[in-house]
């Protein structure tokens, strides 16, 4: 069949949410003539759910996107109203940055970036069909019957694919935030032979800031110490005037209201057919699943500087509107809160991700890529991480260059994509630190060291960015060498200074690096004994040095464990194993093990919902059983 094409492109990206924006910017920046098509230009990089970027594991993904040359980190650094480092009391592997966004400004700023990008055409149009010839993508057709040619197409439709909003007994066709649903394309993907699933997610009500009694809630301020998502942002630009969030809780009255109205909850009345997210459940789901809990945390998150809307994080619901109102009023501080938007659930079609390669190209159709919630994930960061990988690989395919695959040991993005394409997912997938067996290596502070070389190699990291990275790398390497060679001797004067600081004196000579391994000794103290570096170090280089030195032993142990895990890949599991006999294994893992009955540790580790922690427990259990068996034989 010959098509009359209105215009020709290298790459066409369908959908301009967090995945679509990263995909189209990546392809355009790599030199491909790119089109980004969206149903509604006002919703580009829109946040239909929480007004925040980052958080546990997700914050590391944003840094990885930035290290590869993506935009999400830069954009949130321009538009945040609060910045906070999470888990500072814990080890470096779980530390992650989270920012509250000015929702409208975030979207507007990203739209401006896209509009100004060379090689990128932004167009408001509904894509109805992906045009395929001989198993290969040739272009797309719009609802107005315009045809555009493309050598690669990236589908990033989020929750719009046959989207349906559910609120109480009401159910109607809609994308997020009452935008248009994409029906034609959903039908087309099925016709192309792709297996389609159905998922559900939801949002909480929004209330008016001036109607909240903040005296009844606990303030949650941002950090005073500068931090950024982008390696290109400067400490001197850190926002002093931050807006706090507030903490409150559900109570017994709230739980009674929900229990009394469960028969009207779409989740339990059979109206909701899609599978919801395990790690971000609706409040009605939480009340039923955790019936013994007396209360649940709720965070009141402002949606921006120039809006009264406040997001109730933790109160996601699709209960009828009258019940939502009663529920909100049962909560401390919200007794007189004015509800500006009701919460709702949304069901949508997904492309089951076991049909994808690790490049995010579909196995069935050459040149067709999918990314983001279309692949069954939840979260803006997960979407953007897939978007940049799909965009890079679409561009590389068009250019006839080798593909880019991120391994599990390269990035959280690598962990996520491997999980999706290897294990598939039975529910909206969310990244957690426990999913990464290499988490001590995949940290917030070393994302650029892990990925900037890759971003530069594929042509996405520009020269200015690369030069800044090389300077940081040189500073780090030189200073690590210097600290490893300079000795601190246990002479009287030195020990007097160490004791004056309140620390134990030295008994033997140590290198500055060994001295820094002491928990209480930071870089500043160590260099006060051996003198400063030749050039003033960037604060992020110092942070990286401290982590790498203090945790060197653990990092090496982690690498040993990786080798051990590989050896355990072939370890067989007895057919008569009693899964209930294994203590402290996660409930989800136990359910999956019973259902699938894996034959080897390798197979067990690839099951969706089974974490590395569960596998470690299983291995310890099997080793114990083997010892018992040997003992009986003796």
Order of alpha helices (4+ residues) and beta strands (2+ residues): beta-beta-alpha-beta-beta-alpha-alpha-beta-beta-alpha-beta-beta-beta-beta-beta-beta-beta-alpha-beta-beta-beta-alpha-alpha-alpha-beta-beta-alpha-beta-beta-beta-alpha-alpha-alpha-alpha-beta-alpha-beta-alpha-alpha-alpha-alpha-alpha-alpha-alpha
